[in-house]
Amino acid sequence: MLKEAETGIPVKELCRKNSMGNLNFYKWRDKYSIIQTYDIKRLNKLEAENRKLKQMIAELSLKSQLQEEIIKKL
């Protein structure tokens, strides 16, 4: 969307096309416009890794709770 906006397509039209509010577009632009393509790819990779780690923590926490319940029953 940022590249499209740079080519001269009006922001309102881009936001309508992508179901995004104007305010969100400008916040997004401020956050990501200074980031290079490499940095965006790296950021996406780190966010994916973060999601996996959070999932692992949730699973281990659940497993730990189940083990505690089993121990209490014994």
Secondary structure, DSSP 4 states (H G I P E B T S, - for coil): -HHHHHTT--HHHHHHHTT--HHHHHHHHHHHTTS-HHHHHHHHHHHHHHHHHHHHHHHHHHHHHHHHHHHHH-
